[in-house]
Amino acid sequence: MPDLNRRAELEHLGDRIAELSARIQAATYELLVLIREFDARTGWSGCTSCAHWLSWRTGLAPGAAREHVRVARALGKLPKL
């Protein structure tokens, strides 16, 4: 019985990980859409770049901020599913 309980607990833990991952991915997509719009509207005016503003405003490392902006810009070129 202990093995069944352990297996059930691990299955539940795995389910929670998968659910949280799905929410994180959805939130990341929403973030990228917002960054794309902010960049297109030049909301970062006064900073050297959108990535610079994003790093300053959110605390992302500069490289991560550049990658977010790169992906956000690429979203407009990808086909919608």
PyMOL Python script that loads the backbone (N, CA, C, O; Angstrom):
from pymol import cmd

cmd.read_pdbstr("""\
ATOM      1  N   MET A   1       0.808  -1.205   0.000  1.00  0.00           N
ATOM      2  CA  MET A   1       0.000   0.000   0.000  1.00  0.00           C
ATOM      3  C   MET A   1       0.855   1.275   0.000  1.00  0.00           C
ATOM      4  O   MET A   1       0.499   2.245  -0.669  1.00  0.00           O
ATOM      5  N   PRO A   2       1.984   1.291   0.743  1.00  0.00           N
ATOM      6  CA  PRO A   2       2.808   2.504   0.719  1.00  0.00           C
ATOM      7  C   PRO A   2       3.283   2.866  -0.689  1.00  0.00           C
ATOM      8  O   PRO A   2       3.366   4.045  -1.031  1.00  0.00           O
ATOM      9  N   ASP A   3       3.595   1.850  -1.510  1.00  0.00           N
ATOM     10  CA  ASP A   3       4.025   2.141  -2.879  1.00  0.00           C
ATOM     11  C   ASP A   3       2.907   2.779  -3.689  1.00  0.00           C
ATOM     12  O   ASP A   3       3.162   3.667  -4.502  1.00  0.00           O
ATOM     13  N   LEU A   4       1.667   2.335  -3.477  1.00  0.00           N
ATOM     14  CA  LEU A   4       0.523   2.922  -4.176  1.00  0.00           C
ATOM     15  C   LEU A   4       0.314   4.366  -3.757  1.00  0.00           C
ATOM     16  O   LEU A   4       0.046   5.230  -4.591  1.00  0.00           O
ATOM     17  N   ASN A   5       0.438   4.625  -2.461  1.00  0.00           N
ATOM     18  CA  ASN A   5       0.300   6.002  -1.965  1.00  0.00           C
ATOM     19  C   ASN A   5       1.398   6.894  -2.531  1.00  0.00           C
ATOM     20  O   ASN A   5       1.150   8.020  -2.961  1.00  0.00           O
ATOM     21  N   ARG A   6       2.609   6.366  -2.520  1.00  0.00           N
ATOM     22  CA  ARG A   6       3.736   7.149  -3.043  1.00  0.00           C
ATOM     23  C   ARG A   6       3.535   7.429  -4.527  1.00  0.00           C
ATOM     24  O   ARG A   6       3.762   8.549  -4.986  1.00  0.00           O
ATOM     25  N   ARG A   7       3.116   6.427  -5.269  1.00  0.00           N
ATOM     26  CA  ARG A   7       2.881   6.594  -6.700  1.00  0.00           C
ATOM     27  C   ARG A   7       1.774   7.617  -6.958  1.00  0.00           C
ATOM     28  O   ARG A   7       1.889   8.448  -7.858  1.00  0.00           O
ATOM     29  N   ALA A   8       0.709   7.552  -6.167  1.00  0.00           N
ATOM     30  CA  ALA A   8      -0.404   8.503  -6.319  1.00  0.00           C
ATOM     31  C   ALA A   8       0.046   9.920  -5.981  1.00  0.00           C
ATOM     32  O   ALA A   8      -0.333  10.874  -6.660  1.00  0.00           O
ATOM     33  N   GLU A   9       0.856  10.059  -4.928  1.00  0.00           N
ATOM     34  CA  GLU A   9       1.371  11.379  -4.553  1.00  0.00           C
ATOM     35  C   GLU A   9       2.260  11.945  -5.659  1.00  0.00           C
ATOM     36  O   GLU A   9       2.172  13.127  -5.991  1.00  0.00           O
ATOM     37  N   LEU A  10       3.114  11.095  -6.226  1.00  0.00           N
ATOM     38  CA  LEU A  10       3.993  11.549  -7.300  1.00  0.00           C
ATOM     39  C   LEU A  10       3.192  11.911  -8.550  1.00  0.00           C
ATOM     40  O   LEU A  10       3.520  12.876  -9.240  1.00  0.00           O
ATOM     41  N   GLU A  11       2.149  11.144  -8.842  1.00  0.00           N
ATOM     42  CA  GLU A  11       1.279  11.457  -9.979  1.00  0.00           C
ATOM     43  C   GLU A  11       0.612  12.817  -9.774  1.00  0.00           C
ATOM     44  O   GLU A  11       0.537  13.630 -10.695  1.00  0.00           O
ATOM     45  N   HIS A  12       0.133  13.048  -8.558  1.00  0.00           N
ATOM     46  CA  HIS A  12      -0.499  14.333  -8.240  1.00  0.00           C
ATOM     47  C   HIS A  12       0.517  15.472  -8.363  1.00  0.00           C
ATOM     48  O   HIS A  12       0.208  16.531  -8.909  1.00  0.00           O
ATOM     49  N   LEU A  13       1.713  15.250  -7.858  1.00  0.00           N
ATOM     50  CA  LEU A  13       2.767  16.258  -7.954  1.00  0.00           C
ATOM     51  C   LEU A  13       3.102  16.541  -9.419  1.00  0.00           C
ATOM     52  O   LEU A  13       3.269  17.697  -9.806  1.00  0.00           O
ATOM     53  N   GLY A  14       3.198  15.501 -10.221  1.00  0.00           N
ATOM     54  CA  GLY A  14       3.452  15.673 -11.650  1.00  0.00           C
ATOM     55  C   GLY A  14       2.342  16.455 -12.335  1.00  0.00           C
ATOM     56  O   GLY A  14       2.609  17.296 -13.193  1.00  0.00           O
ATOM     57  N   ASP A  15       1.090  16.177 -11.956  1.00  0.00           N
ATOM     58  CA  ASP A  15      -0.045  16.919 -12.516  1.00  0.00           C
ATOM     59  C   ASP A  15       0.033  18.396 -12.160  1.00  0.00           C
ATOM     60  O   ASP A  15      -0.227  19.260 -12.998  1.00  0.00           O
ATOM     61  N   ARG A  16       0.391  18.679 -10.921  1.00  0.00           N
ATOM     62  CA  ARG A  16       0.500  20.076 -10.488  1.00  0.00           C
ATOM     63  C   ARG A  16       1.601  20.800 -11.252  1.00  0.00           C
ATOM     64  O   ARG A  16       1.441  21.959 -11.633  1.00  0.00           O
ATOM     65  N   ILE A  17       2.728  20.108 -11.477  1.00  0.00           N
ATOM     66  CA  ILE A  17       3.833  20.697 -12.237  1.00  0.00           C
ATOM     67  C   ILE A  17       3.376  21.019 -13.655  1.00  0.00           C
ATOM     68  O   ILE A  17       3.649  22.105 -14.166  1.00  0.00           O
ATOM     69  N   ALA A  18       2.679  20.078 -14.292  1.00  0.00           N
ATOM     70  CA  ALA A  18       2.204  20.289 -15.664  1.00  0.00           C
ATOM     71  C   ALA A  18       1.201  21.438 -15.725  1.00  0.00           C
ATOM     72  O   ALA A  18       1.247  22.246 -16.653  1.00  0.00           O
ATOM     73  N   GLU A  19       0.302  21.520 -14.757  1.00  0.00           N
ATOM     74  CA  GLU A  19      -0.693  22.600 -14.731  1.00  0.00           C
ATOM     75  C   GLU A  19      -0.029  23.960 -14.549  1.00  0.00           C
ATOM     76  O   GLU A  19      -0.371  24.925 -15.232  1.00  0.00           O
ATOM     77  N   LEU A  20       0.917  24.028 -13.627  1.00  0.00           N
ATOM     78  CA  LEU A  20       1.617  25.291 -13.401  1.00  0.00           C
ATOM     79  C   LEU A  20       2.422  25.687 -14.634  1.00  0.00           C
ATOM     80  O   LEU A  20       2.460  26.861 -15.001  1.00  0.00           O
ATOM     81  N   SER A  21       3.056  24.725 -15.263  1.00  0.00           N
ATOM     82  CA  SER A  21       3.816  25.005 -16.475  1.00  0.00           C
ATOM     83  C   SER A  21       2.914  25.579 -17.563  1.00  0.00           C
ATOM     84  O   SER A  21       3.303  26.514 -18.262  1.00  0.00           O
ATOM     85  N   ALA A  22       1.721  25.030 -17.707  1.00  0.00           N
ATOM     86  CA  ALA A  22       0.774  25.536 -18.713  1.00  0.00           C
ATOM     87  C   ALA A  22       0.383  26.979 -18.407  1.00  0.00           C
ATOM     88  O   ALA A  22       0.282  27.798 -19.320  1.00  0.00           O
ATOM     89  N   ARG A  23       0.164  27.295 -17.134  1.00  0.00           N
ATOM     90  CA  ARG A  23      -0.193  28.672 -16.762  1.00  0.00           C
ATOM     91  C   ARG A  23       0.974  29.623 -17.020  1.00  0.00           C
ATOM     92  O   ARG A  23       0.777  30.746 -17.485  1.00  0.00           O
ATOM     93  N   ILE A  24       2.189  29.167 -16.713  1.00  0.00           N
ATOM     94  CA  ILE A  24       3.374  29.996 -16.954  1.00  0.00           C
ATOM     95  C   ILE A  24       3.532  30.268 -18.444  1.00  0.00           C
ATOM     96  O   ILE A  24       3.819  31.400 -18.834  1.00  0.00           O
ATOM     97  N   GLN A  25       3.349  29.255 -19.283  1.00  0.00           N
ATOM     98  CA  GLN A  25       3.475  29.432 -20.733  1.00  0.00           C
ATOM     99  C   GLN A  25       2.426  30.408 -21.254  1.00  0.00           C
ATOM    100  O   GLN A  25       2.721  31.246 -22.106  1.00  0.00           O
ATOM    101  N   ALA A  26       1.204  30.300 -20.742  1.00  0.00           N
ATOM    102  CA  ALA A  26       0.139  31.226 -21.162  1.00  0.00           C
ATOM    103  C   ALA A  26       0.473  32.650 -20.730  1.00  0.00           C
ATOM    104  O   ALA A  26       0.273  33.595 -21.493  1.00  0.00           O
ATOM    105  N   ALA A  27       0.980  32.806 -19.510  1.00  0.00           N
ATOM    106  CA  ALA A  27       1.345  34.138 -19.018  1.00  0.00           C
ATOM    107  C   ALA A  27       2.526  34.696 -19.811  1.00  0.00           C
ATOM    108  O   ALA A  27       2.575  35.894 -20.091  1.00  0.00           O
ATOM    109  N   THR A  28       3.469  33.840 -20.169  1.00  0.00           N
ATOM    110  CA  THR A  28       4.615  34.281 -20.961  1.00  0.00           C
ATOM    111  C   THR A  28       4.164  34.778 -22.327  1.00  0.00           C
ATOM    112  O   THR A  28       4.654  35.797 -22.812  1.00  0.00           O
ATOM    113  N   TYR A  29       3.239  34.066 -22.945  1.00  0.00           N
ATOM    114  CA  TYR A  29       2.699  34.515 -24.233  1.00  0.00           C
ATOM    115  C   TYR A  29       2.036  35.887 -24.075  1.00  0.00           C
ATOM    116  O   TYR A  29       2.261  36.785 -24.886  1.00  0.00           O
ATOM    117  N   GLU A  30       1.228  36.040 -23.039  1.00  0.00           N
ATOM    118  CA  GLU A  30       0.560  37.329 -22.800  1.00  0.00           C
ATOM    119  C   GLU A  30       1.593  38.440 -22.602  1.00  0.00           C
ATOM    120  O   GLU A  30       1.435  39.541 -23.130  1.00  0.00           O
ATOM    121  N   LEU A  31       2.645  38.146 -21.843  1.00  0.00           N
ATOM    122  CA  LEU A  31       3.715  39.118 -21.625  1.00  0.00           C
ATOM    123  C   LEU A  31       4.359  39.519 -22.949  1.00  0.00           C
ATOM    124  O   LEU A  31       4.590  40.703 -23.194  1.00  0.00           O
ATOM    125  N   LEU A  32       4.646  38.548 -23.793  1.00  0.00           N
ATOM    126  CA  LEU A  32       5.280  38.841 -25.079  1.00  0.00           C
ATOM    127  C   LEU A  32       4.377  39.673 -25.978  1.00  0.00           C
ATOM    128  O   LEU A  32       4.859  40.555 -26.690  1.00  0.00           O
ATOM    129  N   VAL A  33       3.085  39.408 -25.957  1.00  0.00           N
ATOM    130  CA  VAL A  33       2.135  40.207 -26.737  1.00  0.00           C
ATOM    131  C   VAL A  33       2.157  41.658 -26.255  1.00  0.00           C
ATOM    132  O   VAL A  33       2.155  42.586 -27.064  1.00  0.00           O
ATOM    133  N   LEU A  34       2.178  41.848 -24.942  1.00  0.00           N
ATOM    134  CA  LEU A  34       2.217  43.205 -24.385  1.00  0.00           C
ATOM    135  C   LEU A  34       3.528  43.908 -24.726  1.00  0.00           C
ATOM    136  O   LEU A  34       3.532  45.094 -25.058  1.00  0.00           O
ATOM    137  N   ILE A  35       4.633  43.180 -24.644  1.00  0.00           N
ATOM    138  CA  ILE A  35       5.934  43.765 -24.995  1.00  0.00           C
ATOM    139  C   ILE A  35       5.933  44.187 -26.458  1.00  0.00           C
ATOM    140  O   ILE A  35       6.432  45.261 -26.797  1.00  0.00           O
ATOM    141  N   ARG A  36       5.377  43.349 -27.325  1.00  0.00           N
ATOM    142  CA  ARG A  36       5.317  43.675 -28.756  1.00  0.00           C
ATOM    143  C   ARG A  36       4.550  44.975 -28.986  1.00  0.00           C
ATOM    144  O   ARG A  36       4.996  45.839 -29.740  1.00  0.00           O
ATOM    145  N   GLU A  37       3.402  45.108 -28.339  1.00  0.00           N
ATOM    146  CA  GLU A  37       2.599  46.328 -28.497  1.00  0.00           C
ATOM    147  C   GLU A  37       3.333  47.541 -27.926  1.00  0.00           C
ATOM    148  O   GLU A  37       3.353  48.603 -28.548  1.00  0.00           O
ATOM    149  N   PHE A  38       3.938  47.387 -26.742  1.00  0.00           N
ATOM    150  CA  PHE A  38       4.678  48.467 -26.098  1.00  0.00           C
ATOM    151  C   PHE A  38       5.826  48.927 -26.992  1.00  0.00           C
ATOM    152  O   PHE A  38       6.061  50.124 -27.154  1.00  0.00           O
ATOM    153  N   ASP A  39       6.537  47.961 -27.570  1.00  0.00           N
ATOM    154  CA  ASP A  39       7.650  48.265 -28.462  1.00  0.00           C
ATOM    155  C   ASP A  39       7.154  48.975 -29.721  1.00  0.00           C
ATOM    156  O   ASP A  39       7.745  49.964 -30.154  1.00  0.00           O
ATOM    157  N   ALA A  40       6.071  48.468 -30.305  1.00  0.00           N
ATOM    158  CA  ALA A  40       5.524  49.074 -31.530  1.00  0.00           C
ATOM    159  C   ALA A  40       5.080  50.512 -31.297  1.00  0.00           C
ATOM    160  O   ALA A  40       5.146  51.342 -32.204  1.00  0.00           O
ATOM    161  N   ARG A  41       4.631  50.803 -30.095  1.00  0.00           N
ATOM    162  CA  ARG A  41       4.183  52.161 -29.760  1.00  0.00           C
ATOM    163  C   ARG A  41       5.319  53.030 -29.219  1.00  0.00           C
ATOM    164  O   ARG A  41       5.096  54.174 -28.822  1.00  0.00           O
ATOM    165  N   THR A  42       6.522  52.488 -29.205  1.00  0.00           N
ATOM    166  CA  THR A  42       7.709  53.169 -28.683  1.00  0.00           C
ATOM    167  C   THR A  42       7.479  53.661 -27.256  1.00  0.00           C
ATOM    168  O   THR A  42       7.837  54.783 -26.900  1.00  0.00           O
ATOM    169  N   GLY A  43       6.876  52.794 -26.454  1.00  0.00           N
ATOM    170  CA  GLY A  43       6.632  53.137 -25.058  1.00  0.00           C
ATOM    171  C   GLY A  43       7.906  53.288 -24.249  1.00  0.00           C
ATOM    172  O   GLY A  43       7.890  53.839 -23.149  1.00  0.00           O
ATOM    173  N   TRP A  44       8.988  52.807 -24.786  1.00  0.00           N
ATOM    174  CA  TRP A  44      10.272  52.854 -24.094  1.00  0.00           C
ATOM    175  C   TRP A  44      11.044  54.139 -24.378  1.00  0.00           C
ATOM    176  O   TRP A  44      12.205  54.260 -23.986  1.00  0.00           O
ATOM    177  N   SER A  45      10.415  55.099 -25.055  1.00  0.00           N
ATOM    178  CA  SER A  45      11.057  56.369 -25.378  1.00  0.00           C
ATOM    179  C   SER A  45      11.708  56.959 -24.127  1.00  0.00           C
ATOM    180  O   SER A  45      11.096  56.995 -23.060  1.00  0.00           O
ATOM    181  N   GLY A  46      12.912  57.405 -24.262  1.00  0.00           N
ATOM    182  CA  GLY A  46      13.674  57.931 -23.131  1.00  0.00           C
ATOM    183  C   GLY A  46      14.731  56.941 -22.666  1.00  0.00           C
ATOM    184  O   GLY A  46      15.668  57.316 -21.961  1.00  0.00           O
ATOM    185  N   CYS A  47      14.585  55.683 -23.056  1.00  0.00           N
ATOM    186  CA  CYS A  47      15.600  54.659 -22.799  1.00  0.00           C
ATOM    187  C   CYS A  47      16.297  54.371 -24.127  1.00  0.00           C
ATOM    188  O   CYS A  47      15.837  54.801 -25.184  1.00  0.00           O
ATOM    189  N   THR A  48      17.382  53.658 -24.066  1.00  0.00           N
ATOM    190  CA  THR A  48      18.129  53.383 -25.293  1.00  0.00           C
ATOM    191  C   THR A  48      17.447  52.349 -26.185  1.00  0.00           C
ATOM    192  O   THR A  48      17.676  52.329 -27.394  1.00  0.00           O
ATOM    193  N   SER A  49      16.617  51.494 -25.602  1.00  0.00           N
ATOM    194  CA  SER A  49      15.921  50.469 -26.385  1.00  0.00           C
ATOM    195  C   SER A  49      14.779  49.899 -25.555  1.00  0.00           C
ATOM    196  O   SER A  49      14.673  50.141 -24.352  1.00  0.00           O
ATOM    197  N   CYS A  50      13.940  49.145 -26.223  1.00  0.00           N
ATOM    198  CA  CYS A  50      12.857  48.473 -25.505  1.00  0.00           C
ATOM    199  C   CYS A  50      13.438  47.470 -24.505  1.00  0.00           C
ATOM    200  O   CYS A  50      12.947  47.348 -23.382  1.00  0.00           O
ATOM    201  N   ALA A  51      14.482  46.758 -24.918  1.00  0.00           N
ATOM    202  CA  ALA A  51      15.112  45.788 -24.017  1.00  0.00           C
ATOM    203  C   ALA A  51      15.699  46.482 -22.789  1.00  0.00           C
ATOM    204  O   ALA A  51      15.600  45.963 -21.677  1.00  0.00           O
ATOM    205  N   HIS A  52      16.305  47.643 -22.983  1.00  0.00           N
ATOM    206  CA  HIS A  52      16.857  48.398 -21.862  1.00  0.00           C
ATOM    207  C   HIS A  52      15.740  48.778 -20.894  1.00  0.00           C
ATOM    208  O   HIS A  52      15.874  48.612 -19.681  1.00  0.00           O
ATOM    209  N   TRP A  53      14.644  49.286 -21.436  1.00  0.00           N
ATOM    210  CA  TRP A  53      13.501  49.655 -20.593  1.00  0.00           C
ATOM    211  C   TRP A  53      12.971  48.435 -19.848  1.00  0.00           C
ATOM    212  O   TRP A  53      12.704  48.508 -18.648  1.00  0.00           O
ATOM    213  N   LEU A  54      12.817  47.305 -20.558  1.00  0.00           N
ATOM    214  CA  LEU A  54      12.281  46.090 -19.953  1.00  0.00           C
ATOM    215  C   LEU A  54      13.174  45.603 -18.819  1.00  0.00           C
ATOM    216  O   LEU A  54      12.682  45.197 -17.765  1.00  0.00           O
ATOM    217  N   SER A  55      14.466  45.645 -19.033  1.00  0.00           N
ATOM    218  CA  SER A  55      15.414  45.244 -17.993  1.00  0.00           C
ATOM    219  C   SER A  55      15.310  46.165 -16.787  1.00  0.00           C
ATOM    220  O   SER A  55      15.271  45.705 -15.646  1.00  0.00           O
ATOM    221  N   TRP A  56      15.263  47.466 -17.044  1.00  0.00           N
ATOM    222  CA  TRP A  56      15.152  48.450 -15.954  1.00  0.00           C
ATOM    223  C   TRP A  56      13.840  48.281 -15.198  1.00  0.00           C
ATOM    224  O   TRP A  56      13.828  48.271 -13.968  1.00  0.00           O
ATOM    225  N   ARG A  57      12.740  48.150 -15.926  1.00  0.00           N
ATOM    226  CA  ARG A  57      11.415  48.146 -15.301  1.00  0.00           C
ATOM    227  C   ARG A  57      11.076  46.840 -14.598  1.00  0.00           C
ATOM    228  O   ARG A  57      10.377  46.845 -13.584  1.00  0.00           O
ATOM    229  N   THR A  58      11.569  45.713 -15.131  1.00  0.00           N
ATOM    230  CA  THR A  58      11.173  44.414 -14.577  1.00  0.00           C
ATOM    231  C   THR A  58      12.276  43.696 -13.816  1.00  0.00           C
ATOM    232  O   THR A  58      12.013  42.734 -13.094  1.00  0.00           O
ATOM    233  N   GLY A  59      13.504  44.160 -13.975  1.00  0.00           N
ATOM    234  CA  GLY A  59      14.603  43.486 -13.302  1.00  0.00           C
ATOM    235  C   GLY A  59      15.158  42.296 -14.071  1.00  0.00           C
ATOM    236  O   GLY A  59      16.018  41.574 -13.565  1.00  0.00           O
ATOM    237  N   LEU A  60      14.669  42.086 -15.296  1.00  0.00           N
ATOM    238  CA  LEU A  60      15.239  41.018 -16.124  1.00  0.00           C
ATOM    239  C   LEU A  60      16.697  41.343 -16.428  1.00  0.00           C
ATOM    240  O   LEU A  60      17.066  42.509 -16.568  1.00  0.00           O
ATOM    241  N   ALA A  61      17.506  40.321 -16.528  1.00  0.00           N
ATOM    242  CA  ALA A  61      18.885  40.520 -16.971  1.00  0.00           C
ATOM    243  C   ALA A  61      18.845  41.091 -18.390  1.00  0.00           C
ATOM    244  O   ALA A  61      17.937  40.765 -19.155  1.00  0.00           O
ATOM    245  N   PRO A  62      19.807  41.931 -18.750  1.00  0.00           N
ATOM    246  CA  PRO A  62      19.791  42.545 -20.081  1.00  0.00           C
ATOM    247  C   PRO A  62      19.667  41.540 -21.227  1.00  0.00           C
ATOM    248  O   PRO A  62      18.920  41.777 -22.176  1.00  0.00           O
ATOM    249  N   GLY A  63      20.380  40.439 -21.148  1.00  0.00           N
ATOM    250  CA  GLY A  63      20.291  39.429 -22.202  1.00  0.00           C
ATOM    251  C   GLY A  63      18.907  38.815 -22.291  1.00  0.00           C
ATOM    252  O   GLY A  63      18.392  38.593 -23.387  1.00  0.00           O
ATOM    253  N   ALA A  64      18.305  38.540 -21.151  1.00  0.00           N
ATOM    254  CA  ALA A  64      16.950  37.980 -21.129  1.00  0.00           C
ATOM    255  C   ALA A  64      15.949  38.993 -21.676  1.00  0.00           C
ATOM    256  O   ALA A  64      15.012  38.624 -22.384  1.00  0.00           O
ATOM    257  N   ALA A  65      16.146  40.258 -21.352  1.00  0.00           N
ATOM    258  CA  ALA A  65      15.253  41.306 -21.860  1.00  0.00           C
ATOM    259  C   ALA A  65      15.365  41.409 -23.378  1.00  0.00           C
ATOM    260  O   ALA A  65      14.355  41.548 -24.069  1.00  0.00           O
ATOM    261  N   ARG A  66      16.591  41.342 -23.897  1.00  0.00           N
ATOM    262  CA  ARG A  66      16.773  41.378 -25.356  1.00  0.00           C
ATOM    263  C   ARG A  66      16.081  40.187 -26.016  1.00  0.00           C
ATOM    264  O   ARG A  66      15.465  40.330 -27.072  1.00  0.00           O
ATOM    265  N   GLU A  67      16.181  39.026 -25.400  1.00  0.00           N
ATOM    266  CA  GLU A  67      15.541  37.831 -25.953  1.00  0.00           C
ATOM    267  C   GLU A  67      14.020  37.957 -25.925  1.00  0.00           C
ATOM    268  O   GLU A  67      13.349  37.556 -26.876  1.00  0.00           O
ATOM    269  N   HIS A  68      13.477  38.504 -24.854  1.00  0.00           N
ATOM    270  CA  HIS A  68      12.030  38.727 -24.785  1.00  0.00           C
ATOM    271  C   HIS A  68      11.574  39.650 -25.917  1.00  0.00           C
ATOM    272  O   HIS A  68      10.571  39.380 -26.577  1.00  0.00           O
ATOM    273  N   VAL A  69      12.304  40.723 -26.134  1.00  0.00           N
ATOM    274  CA  VAL A  69      11.934  41.671 -27.189  1.00  0.00           C
ATOM    275  C   VAL A  69      12.081  41.011 -28.559  1.00  0.00           C
ATOM    276  O   VAL A  69      11.236  41.208 -29.432  1.00  0.00           O
ATOM    277  N   ARG A  70      13.129  40.240 -28.753  1.00  0.00           N
ATOM    278  CA  ARG A  70      13.331  39.558 -30.033  1.00  0.00           C
ATOM    279  C   ARG A  70      12.159  38.621 -30.325  1.00  0.00           C
ATOM    280  O   ARG A  70      11.617  38.623 -31.430  1.00  0.00           O
ATOM    281  N   VAL A  71      11.777  37.830 -29.340  1.00  0.00           N
ATOM    282  CA  VAL A  71      10.671  36.889 -29.530  1.00  0.00           C
ATOM    283  C   VAL A  71       9.355  37.641 -29.707  1.00  0.00           C
ATOM    284  O   VAL A  71       8.529  37.258 -30.536  1.00  0.00           O
ATOM    285  N   ALA A  72       9.155  38.704 -28.936  1.00  0.00           N
ATOM    286  CA  ALA A  72       7.924  39.493 -29.057  1.00  0.00           C
ATOM    287  C   ALA A  72       7.792  40.060 -30.468  1.00  0.00           C
ATOM    288  O   ALA A  72       6.706  40.037 -31.047  1.00  0.00           O
ATOM    289  N   ARG A  73       8.868  40.559 -31.011  1.00  0.00           N
ATOM    290  CA  ARG A  73       8.833  41.093 -32.377  1.00  0.00           C
ATOM    291  C   ARG A  73       8.553  39.988 -33.394  1.00  0.00           C
ATOM    292  O   ARG A  73       7.849  40.211 -34.379  1.00  0.00           O
ATOM    293  N   ALA A  74       9.094  38.818 -33.160  1.00  0.00           N
ATOM    294  CA  ALA A  74       8.897  37.695 -34.087  1.00  0.00           C
ATOM    295  C   ALA A  74       7.459  37.180 -34.067  1.00  0.00           C
ATOM    296  O   ALA A  74       7.009  36.576 -35.040  1.00  0.00           O
ATOM    297  N   LEU A  75       6.744  37.408 -32.988  1.00  0.00           N
ATOM    298  CA  LEU A  75       5.362  36.926 -32.896  1.00  0.00           C
ATOM    299  C   LEU A  75       4.507  37.420 -34.056  1.00  0.00           C
ATOM    300  O   LEU A  75       3.651  36.690 -34.556  1.00  0.00           O
ATOM    301  N   GLY A  76       4.732  38.634 -34.475  1.00  0.00           N
ATOM    302  CA  GLY A  76       3.943  39.201 -35.558  1.00  0.00           C
ATOM    303  C   GLY A  76       4.187  38.538 -36.901  1.00  0.00           C
ATOM    304  O   GLY A  76       3.386  38.682 -37.825  1.00  0.00           O
ATOM    305  N   LYS A  77       5.285  37.815 -37.013  1.00  0.00           N
ATOM    306  CA  LYS A  77       5.629  37.158 -38.275  1.00  0.00           C
ATOM    307  C   LYS A  77       5.225  35.689 -38.296  1.00  0.00           C
ATOM    308  O   LYS A  77       5.321  35.030 -39.331  1.00  0.00           O
ATOM    309  N   LEU A  78       4.777  35.180 -37.162  1.00  0.00           N
ATOM    310  CA  LEU A  78       4.410  33.766 -37.077  1.00  0.00           C
ATOM    311  C   LEU A  78       2.958  33.560 -37.473  1.00  0.00           C
ATOM    312  O   LEU A  78       2.118  34.425 -37.223  1.00  0.00           O
ATOM    313  N   PRO A  79       2.653  32.423 -38.089  1.00  0.00           N
ATOM    314  CA  PRO A  79       1.250  32.153 -38.436  1.00  0.00           C
ATOM    315  C   PRO A  79       0.426  31.894 -37.180  1.00  0.00           C
ATOM    316  O   PRO A  79       0.921  31.333 -36.203  1.00  0.00           O
ATOM    317  N   LYS A  80      -0.818  32.304 -37.221  1.00  0.00           N
ATOM    318  CA  LYS A  80      -1.719  32.044 -36.097  1.00  0.00           C
ATOM    319  C   LYS A  80      -2.264  30.634 -36.242  1.00  0.00           C
ATOM    320  O   LYS A  80      -2.585  30.193 -37.345  1.00  0.00           O
ATOM    321  N   LEU A  81      -2.366  29.939 -35.137  1.00  0.00           N
ATOM    322  CA  LEU A  81      -2.895  28.563 -35.165  1.00  0.00           C
ATOM    323  C   LEU A  81      -4.375  28.553 -34.909  1.00  0.00           C
ATOM    324  O   LEU A  81      -4.991  27.488 -34.894  1.00  0.00           O
TER     325      LEU A  81
END
""", "prot")
cmd.dss("prot")
cmd.show_as("cartoon", "prot")
cmd.util.cbc("prot")
cmd.orient("prot")
